[in-house]
């Protein structure tokens, strides 16, 4: 395995290709996903149990819903060290979500005209927690805690072949509805409901191509947060420690063979040092070796200004860079300042969410947040005096649009 070092025209072609990428290629799996979703829509639990037995390890006669006693037993059986880790991570995530939560307000925008906003939680959410190549109890924390902070009353979790650590995290958070299903069939159940699993208002959480394709398919019937593909990481440095940089690239690369990991520097010496360090650290990490050799690269540029410009063009999921460059960041899902802030800290414990848009979607939004679990409702109140002030221009606009009824509703209050 050898990480590519690119400069000049080769670098430019590589970046241009990345600018055109999408979240993930779903065309190959969409026909199969469509059949699964329709089957669950039509046949409900019967279809769900068939898929769960085939792919999710559901035993004959075993309930789709995990008994709460089983969740609490898992919490008791994990190590004290893991219990402490879950507690600390949950505390940081919850505190960050509390800071992030939008507030209700009301202000006078004009004499006699008061405007504001109401904040209301969604009625229900479905949290998808992956359990495939790696079980991810951290995703339980990242999807459930902002829902709790937002005040969502009904939180349903789905996860295929859930690990004990995932059960334990659910128990610690007080999750009551946990279903041992995954894949497109779980998304269909959450979106449309079955006898065993009530439908939800919104589905959140990462997953494989089948999960992502199913979220895309149901998005007009059930809200989703965004479509996410394989992990992406960009790192910018001119004087950093090659060990730190290589470790971050290997860490993000091991998520998926299709992960994208890019190091951008204006130092040829550092580029070669990182290349060597990555090569030294990947022989025993086959997934990272595959992703870094297929999609990874070191890009050599002329300056840090060019480096940040390139990163903004790529619009990555994770971006590590010197804090001095923060004012120039435009497109990134989550940002990590300076070399003692590993991207893995954001994956687990620092507080910000690790459920992040990929495929250049960072150009239009950031990661999962409390805002994804609430409705912000505009409100307004106009007094008699205020109506006399705003009615004339409003009537003029209504008449310009030919909406006489609108004009009359305004005029009637001025008489």
C-alpha positions as CSV (number, residue, x, y, z in Angstrom):
1,X,0.0,0.0,0.0
2,X,1.4,3.4,-0.9
3,X,-0.5,6.7,-0.4
4,X,-0.3,8.9,-3.5
5,X,1.4,12.3,-3.4
6,X,-0.1,14.6,-6.0
7,X,0.8,18.1,-7.2
8,X,0.3,20.2,-10.4
9,X,-2.1,18.9,-13.0
10,X,-2.7,15.5,-11.3
11,X,-3.7,17.3,-8.1
12,X,-6.0,19.6,-9.9
13,X,-7.8,16.7,-11.7
14,X,-8.1,14.8,-8.4
15,X,-9.8,17.8,-6.7
16,X,-12.1,18.5,-9.7
17,X,-13.3,14.9,-9.5
18,X,-14.0,15.2,-5.8
19,X,-16.0,18.3,-6.4
20,X,-18.4,16.3,-8.6
21,X,-18.9,13.4,-6.1
22,X,-22.3,12.6,-4.6
23,X,-23.1,11.2,-1.2
24,X,-22.9,7.6,-2.4
25,X,-23.7,5.6,-5.5
26,X,-27.1,4.0,-4.8
27,X,-28.1,3.0,-8.3
28,X,-26.8,-0.6,-7.9
29,X,-28.9,-1.3,-4.7
30,X,-32.0,0.8,-5.4
31,X,-34.0,-1.9,-7.2
32,X,-33.5,-4.4,-4.3
33,X,-34.3,-1.7,-1.7
34,X,-37.5,-0.7,-3.5
35,X,-38.7,-4.3,-3.3
36,X,-37.9,-4.6,0.4
37,X,-39.6,-1.3,1.2
38,X,-42.8,-2.3,-0.7
39,X,-42.8,-5.7,0.9
40,X,-42.7,-4.2,4.4
41,X,-45.4,-1.7,3.4
42,X,-47.7,-4.4,2.2
43,X,-46.9,-7.3,4.6
44,X,-45.8,-5.5,7.7
45,X,-44.4,-7.7,10.5
46,X,-44.5,-10.8,8.4
47,X,-42.0,-9.3,5.9
48,X,-40.1,-7.7,8.7
49,X,-39.6,-10.9,10.6
50,X,-38.5,-12.7,7.5
51,X,-35.8,-10.2,6.7
52,X,-34.8,-10.0,10.3
53,X,-34.4,-13.7,10.5
54,X,-32.4,-13.8,7.3
55,X,-30.0,-10.8,7.9
56,X,-30.4,-9.6,11.5
57,X,-30.0,-12.9,13.4
58,X,-33.6,-12.8,14.8
59,X,-34.4,-16.2,16.4
60,X,-37.6,-18.1,15.8
61,X,-40.2,-16.8,18.2
62,X,-37.9,-14.0,19.4
63,X,-39.5,-10.6,19.8
64,X,-38.5,-7.8,17.4
65,X,-38.6,-5.4,20.4
66,X,-35.8,-5.9,22.9
67,X,-37.2,-6.3,26.5
68,X,-36.1,-3.5,28.8
69,X,-34.8,-6.1,31.2
70,X,-32.3,-7.2,28.6
71,X,-31.1,-3.7,28.1
72,X,-30.6,-3.1,31.8
73,X,-28.8,-6.5,32.1
74,X,-26.4,-5.4,29.4
75,X,-25.6,-2.2,31.4
76,X,-24.8,-4.3,34.5
77,X,-22.6,-6.7,32.5
78,X,-20.3,-4.2,30.8
79,X,-17.1,-3.2,32.4
80,X,-16.9,-0.2,34.8
81,X,-14.5,1.4,32.4
82,X,-17.0,1.3,29.5
83,X,-19.8,2.5,31.9
84,X,-17.6,5.5,32.7
85,X,-16.8,6.1,29.1
86,X,-20.5,6.1,28.1
87,X,-21.4,8.4,31.0
88,X,-18.6,10.9,30.1
89,X,-19.5,10.9,26.4
90,X,-23.2,11.3,27.2
91,X,-22.6,14.2,29.5
92,X,-20.5,16.1,27.0
93,X,-23.0,15.4,24.1
94,X,-25.9,16.5,26.3
95,X,-24.2,19.7,27.4
96,X,-23.4,20.6,23.8
97,X,-27.0,19.9,22.7
98,X,-28.3,22.1,25.5
99,X,-26.2,25.0,24.3
100,X,-27.3,24.3,20.8
101,X,-31.1,24.2,21.5
102,X,-32.9,27.1,19.9
103,X,-34.9,29.4,22.2
104,X,-38.4,30.9,21.9
105,X,-38.5,34.7,21.7
106,X,-40.8,37.6,20.9
107,X,-39.9,41.2,19.9
108,X,-41.5,44.3,18.6
109,X,-40.4,44.7,15.1
110,X,-42.5,47.9,14.6
111,X,-44.7,49.9,17.0
112,X,-47.7,47.7,17.6
113,X,-46.3,44.7,15.6
114,X,-44.8,41.9,17.7
115,X,-43.1,38.9,16.1
116,X,-41.3,35.8,17.4
117,X,-40.8,32.1,17.2
118,X,-42.2,29.1,19.0
119,X,-40.0,25.9,19.4
120,X,-41.8,22.6,19.5
121,X,-40.3,19.1,19.4
122,X,-41.2,16.5,16.8
123,X,-43.7,13.9,18.0
124,X,-41.5,10.9,17.3
125,X,-38.1,10.0,15.8
126,X,-36.5,6.7,14.6
127,X,-32.8,6.4,15.4
128,X,-30.8,4.1,13.2
129,X,-27.7,2.7,15.0
130,X,-25.4,0.6,12.7
131,X,-24.4,-2.8,13.8
132,X,-22.6,-4.3,10.8
133,X,-18.8,-4.2,10.4
134,X,-18.5,-2.3,13.7
135,X,-21.2,-2.0,16.4
136,X,-21.6,1.7,17.1
137,X,-22.9,2.5,20.6
138,X,-21.5,6.0,20.1
139,X,-24.2,6.5,17.4
140,X,-26.8,5.6,20.0
141,X,-25.6,8.6,22.1
142,X,-25.3,10.9,19.1
143,X,-28.9,10.3,17.8
144,X,-30.9,9.8,21.0
145,X,-29.4,12.5,23.2
146,X,-30.3,15.5,20.9
147,X,-33.8,14.0,20.6
148,X,-34.1,13.9,24.4
149,X,-32.8,17.5,24.8
150,X,-35.3,18.6,22.1
151,X,-38.1,17.0,24.1
152,X,-39.2,14.4,21.6
153,X,-41.6,12.2,23.5
154,X,-41.3,9.0,21.4
155,X,-37.9,7.8,20.5
156,X,-37.5,4.4,18.7
157,X,-34.2,2.8,18.0
158,X,-33.4,0.2,15.4
159,X,-30.1,-1.7,15.1
160,X,-29.1,-5.0,13.4
161,X,-27.4,-7.6,15.5
162,X,-26.9,-5.1,18.3
163,X,-23.8,-5.5,20.5
164,X,-24.0,-5.6,24.3
165,X,-22.4,-2.1,24.4
166,X,-25.2,-0.8,22.2
167,X,-27.8,-2.3,24.5
168,X,-26.0,-0.8,27.5
169,X,-25.9,2.7,26.0
170,X,-29.6,2.4,25.3
171,X,-30.3,1.4,29.0
172,X,-28.2,4.3,30.3
173,X,-30.1,6.8,28.2
174,X,-33.5,5.3,29.2
175,X,-34.5,4.1,25.7
176,X,-37.7,2.1,26.0
177,X,-38.3,1.2,22.4
178,X,-35.4,-0.8,20.9
179,X,-35.9,-3.1,17.9
180,X,-33.3,-5.6,16.7
181,X,-33.7,-5.0,13.0
182,X,-31.6,-3.1,10.4
183,X,-31.2,-2.4,6.8
184,X,-33.8,-1.2,4.3
185,X,-36.5,-3.2,6.1
186,X,-35.9,-1.2,9.4
187,X,-36.2,2.1,7.5
188,X,-39.4,1.0,5.9
189,X,-40.9,0.0,9.2
190,X,-40.1,3.3,10.8
191,X,-41.4,5.2,7.8
192,X,-44.7,3.4,7.3
193,X,-45.2,1.5,10.5
194,X,-46.2,-2.1,11.2
195,X,-48.2,-3.8,13.9
196,X,-45.1,-4.0,16.1
197,X,-43.4,-0.8,15.2
198,X,-45.4,2.5,15.0
199,X,-44.3,4.9,12.3
200,X,-42.2,7.9,13.2
201,X,-42.2,11.6,12.1
202,X,-38.5,11.6,11.2
203,X,-35.6,9.1,10.7
204,X,-32.0,9.9,11.6
205,X,-28.7,8.1,11.7
206,X,-26.1,6.7,9.4
207,X,-26.0,3.3,7.7
208,X,-24.8,1.3,4.7
209,X,-25.9,1.8,1.1
210,X,-29.1,-0.2,1.6
211,X,-30.1,2.0,4.6
212,X,-29.1,5.2,2.7
213,X,-31.1,4.1,-0.4
214,X,-34.1,3.3,1.7
215,X,-34.0,6.7,3.4
216,X,-33.9,8.3,0.0
217,X,-36.9,6.3,-1.1
218,X,-39.1,7.1,1.9
219,X,-38.0,10.7,2.2
220,X,-41.3,12.1,0.7
221,X,-43.4,10.1,3.1
222,X,-41.2,10.4,6.3
223,X,-38.7,13.2,7.0
224,X,-35.0,12.3,7.1
225,X,-32.0,14.5,8.2
226,X,-29.8,13.9,5.1
227,X,-28.1,11.1,3.0
228,X,-24.7,10.2,4.2
229,X,-22.1,8.1,2.5
230,X,-18.6,6.8,3.4
231,X,-16.5,8.7,5.9
232,X,-14.5,11.7,4.6
233,X,-11.5,13.4,6.2
234,X,-9.3,16.3,5.1
235,X,-6.3,17.5,7.1
236,X,-4.4,20.7,6.5
237,X,-0.9,21.3,8.0
238,X,2.5,22.8,7.1
239,X,4.4,22.0,10.2
240,X,2.4,19.3,12.0
241,X,3.5,16.0,13.5
242,X,3.4,13.3,10.7
243,X,2.5,10.7,13.3
244,X,-0.7,12.6,14.4
245,X,-1.6,13.2,10.8
246,X,-1.1,9.6,9.7
247,X,-3.0,8.3,12.7
248,X,-6.0,10.5,11.8
249,X,-6.0,9.3,8.2
250,X,-5.8,5.7,9.2
251,X,-8.5,6.1,11.9
252,X,-11.0,7.6,9.4
253,X,-9.9,5.2,6.6
254,X,-10.8,2.2,8.7
255,X,-14.5,3.1,8.7
256,X,-15.0,1.9,5.1
257,X,-13.1,0.7,2.1
258,X,-14.7,3.7,0.2
259,X,-13.6,6.3,2.9
260,X,-12.0,9.4,1.5
261,X,-8.9,10.7,3.4
262,X,-6.9,13.6,2.1
263,X,-3.9,15.5,3.5
264,X,-3.1,19.0,2.1
265,X,0.2,20.7,2.7
266,X,2.6,23.2,1.3
267,X,5.6,21.2,2.6
268,X,7.0,18.5,0.4
269,X,9.0,17.2,3.3
270,X,6.0,16.8,5.5
271,X,4.1,15.2,2.6
272,X,6.7,12.4,2.3
273,X,6.9,12.0,6.0
274,X,3.1,11.4,6.3
275,X,3.2,9.1,3.3
276,X,5.8,6.9,5.0
277,X,4.0,7.0,8.4
278,X,0.7,5.9,6.8
279,X,2.5,3.1,5.0
280,X,4.0,2.0,8.3
281,X,0.7,1.9,10.1
282,X,-1.5,0.2,7.6
283,X,-0.2,-3.4,7.1
284,X,-2.4,-4.7,9.9
285,X,-5.4,-2.4,9.1
286,X,-6.7,-3.9,5.8
287,X,-9.7,-1.6,5.5
288,X,-7.7,1.5,6.0
289,X,-5.0,0.3,3.6
290,X,-7.6,-0.3,0.9
291,X,-9.4,3.0,1.3
292,X,-6.2,5.0,1.5
293,X,-4.7,3.3,-1.5
294,X,-7.9,3.7,-3.6
295,X,-9.2,7.1,-2.6
296,X,-6.6,8.7,-0.3
297,X,-4.0,11.2,-1.3
298,X,-1.5,13.8,-0.2
299,X,-2.0,17.1,-2.1
300,X,1.0,19.4,-2.3
301,X,0.0,23.1,-2.8
302,X,1.9,26.4,-2.8
303,X,0.4,28.0,0.3
304,X,-2.0,27.5,3.2
305,X,-4.4,29.9,1.5
306,X,-4.5,27.5,-1.5
307,X,-4.9,24.6,1.0
308,X,-8.0,26.0,2.6
309,X,-9.4,27.0,-0.8
310,X,-8.9,23.4,-1.9
311,X,-10.6,22.1,1.3
312,X,-13.6,24.4,0.7
313,X,-13.9,23.0,-2.8
314,X,-13.9,19.4,-1.5
315,X,-16.4,20.3,1.3
316,X,-15.5,17.4,3.5
317,X,-17.2,15.7,6.4
318,X,-14.3,16.2,8.8
319,X,-11.7,19.0,8.5
320,X,-8.6,19.4,10.6
321,X,-6.6,22.6,10.3
322,X,-4.8,25.3,12.3
323,X,-7.2,27.5,14.2
324,X,-5.7,30.6,12.5
325,X,-7.4,29.4,9.3
326,X,-10.9,29.2,10.9
327,X,-12.2,32.5,9.4
328,X,-11.6,31.1,5.9
329,X,-13.5,27.8,6.4
330,X,-16.7,27.8,4.3
331,X,-17.6,24.2,3.6
332,X,-17.1,21.5,6.2
333,X,-19.5,19.3,8.3
334,X,-17.3,19.3,11.5
335,X,-14.0,21.2,12.1
336,X,-11.1,20.2,14.4
337,X,-8.6,22.9,15.3
338,X,-4.9,22.2,15.8
339,X,-3.0,19.0,16.1
340,X,-4.1,17.9,19.6
341,X,-7.7,17.6,18.4
342,X,-8.0,14.2,16.7
343,X,-11.0,13.6,14.6
344,X,-11.7,10.5,16.7
345,X,-12.4,12.8,19.7
346,X,-15.4,14.1,17.7
347,X,-16.4,10.5,16.9
348,X,-16.9,9.7,20.6
349,X,-16.6,12.2,23.4
350,X,-15.9,15.9,22.7
351,X,-19.6,16.8,22.4
352,X,-20.5,17.8,18.8
353,X,-22.4,15.2,16.7
354,X,-20.6,12.6,14.6
355,X,-23.6,12.0,12.3
356,X,-22.5,14.3,9.5
357,X,-23.3,14.9,5.8
358,X,-20.9,13.6,3.2
359,X,-20.6,13.9,-0.6
360,X,-20.1,17.6,-0.6
361,X,-23.4,18.2,1.3
362,X,-21.3,20.3,3.7
363,X,-21.8,23.1,1.2
364,X,-25.4,23.4,2.4
365,X,-25.6,22.1,6.0
366,X,-23.7,20.9,9.0
367,X,-24.1,17.8,11.1
368,X,-27.1,16.4,13.0
369,X,-28.2,18.8,15.8
370,X,-31.0,19.6,18.1
371,X,-32.5,21.7,15.3
372,X,-33.2,18.5,13.4
373,X,-35.6,17.4,16.2
374,X,-37.7,20.5,16.5
375,X,-40.1,22.7,14.6
376,X,-39.5,26.4,14.7
377,X,-42.8,28.1,14.3
378,X,-43.1,31.8,13.4
379,X,-45.6,33.8,15.4
380,X,-46.9,37.4,15.2
381,X,-49.3,39.8,16.8
382,X,-50.6,43.1,15.5
383,X,-52.4,45.7,17.6
384,X,-55.0,48.2,16.2
385,X,-52.4,50.9,16.2
386,X,-49.9,48.6,14.5
387,X,-52.4,47.6,11.8
388,X,-52.8,51.3,10.9
389,X,-49.0,51.5,10.4
390,X,-48.5,48.4,8.3
391,X,-51.8,48.1,6.4
392,X,-51.1,50.7,3.6
393,X,-47.9,49.1,2.3
394,X,-49.5,45.6,2.7
395,X,-52.6,46.7,0.8
396,X,-50.3,48.1,-2.0
397,X,-48.5,44.8,-2.3
398,X,-51.8,42.8,-2.3
399,X,-53.3,45.0,-5.0
400,X,-50.1,44.7,-7.1
401,X,-50.5,40.9,-7.0
402,X,-54.2,41.2,-7.9
403,X,-55.3,39.6,-4.6
404,X,-58.3,41.8,-3.7
405,X,-59.4,39.5,-0.9
406,X,-56.1,40.0,0.8
407,X,-56.3,43.7,0.5
408,X,-59.9,43.7,1.9
409,X,-58.8,41.7,5.0
410,X,-56.3,44.3,5.7
411,X,-58.5,47.3,4.9
412,X,-61.4,46.0,7.0
413,X,-59.2,46.3,10.1
414,X,-58.4,50.0,9.5
415,X,-61.9,51.2,9.4
